[in-house]
Amino acid sequence: MSDTKLLVGSLSNDLFRVASLVGRGSSDAATRFLLEAQRWSKELEQRPVSTYIARLAADVSKRKPEDVSLESAERYLMYGVLLQNYALHCE
């Protein structure tokens, strides 16, 4: 598995966790996983990936740690699906 694919998958998993925890009302835990997701996204921004993946990573990187609302959870869930599909189908 390539390092880029590992980064994409890790970011996807953490975004899924954020969305799930926000849905359960655990905003403190969701904030922790958002910080982890930002760690992956900042590293992913430096990699050669598709334009939409780079934009997605940049959006996650610029989010404030307190941004764990239901609206943002829906966005993170969508991002997680897009990233997961990319990881499965990229070369």
C-alpha positions in Angstrom: 0.0 0.0 0.0 1.4 3.4 -0.9 1.9 6.1 1.7 -0.6 8.4 -0.1 -3.3 5.7 -0.1 -2.6 5.2 3.6 -3.0 8.9 4.3 -6.3 9.0 2.3 -7.6 6.0 4.2 -6.6 7.4 7.6 -8.2 10.7 6.8 -11.4 9.0 5.7 -11.6 6.9 8.8 -11.1 9.8 11.1 -13.8 11.9 9.3 -16.2 9.0 9.6 -15.4 8.9 13.3 -16.1 12.7 13.6 -19.4 12.3 11.9 -20.4 9.4 14.0 -19.4 11.0 17.3 -21.2 14.2 16.5 -24.3 12.2 15.7 -24.1 10.6 19.1 -23.6 13.9 20.9 -19.9 13.3 21.9 -18.5 16.7 20.7 -15.3 16.4 22.8 -14.4 13.1 21.2 -15.4 14.4 17.8 -13.1 17.4 18.3 -10.2 15.0 19.1 -10.7 13.0 15.9 -11.0 16.2 13.9 -7.6 17.2 15.1 -6.3 13.8 14.0 -8.0 14.3 10.6 -6.3 17.6 10.3 -2.9 16.0 10.9 -3.6 13.6 8.0 -5.0 16.3 5.7 -2.1 18.7 6.1 0.3 15.9 5.1 -2.0 14.9 2.2 -1.9 18.4 0.9 1.8 17.9 0.1 1.1 14.8 -2.0 0.3 14.5 -5.7 -3.4 13.6 -5.7 -6.4 14.6 -7.8 -7.5 18.2 -7.6 -10.7 17.4 -5.7 -8.9 15.4 -3.1 -6.4 18.3 -2.6 -9.3 20.8 -2.2 -11.0 18.4 0.3 -7.8 18.1 2.3 -7.3 21.8 2.3 -10.9 22.3 3.5 -10.4 19.9 6.4 -7.1 21.5 7.3 -8.6 25.0 7.7 -11.5 24.0 9.9 -11.5 25.1 13.5 -11.4 22.3 16.1 -14.7 23.5 17.5 -16.4 22.9 14.1 -18.3 19.8 15.2 -21.9 20.7 14.4 -24.4 18.4 12.6 -23.9 20.4 9.5 -20.2 19.9 9.5 -20.7 16.2 10.4 -22.7 15.7 7.1 -19.8 17.4 5.2 -17.3 15.1 6.9 -19.3 12.0 6.2 -19.5 13.0 2.5 -15.7 13.7 2.5 -15.1 10.3 4.1 -17.0 8.5 1.4 -15.2 10.4 -1.4 -11.9 9.7 0.2 -12.7 6.0 0.7 -13.7 5.7 -3.0 -10.5 7.4 -4.1 -8.4 5.1 -1.9 -10.1 2.0 -3.4 -9.8 3.1 -7.0 -6.6 5.1 -7.2 -3.4 3.5 -8.6 
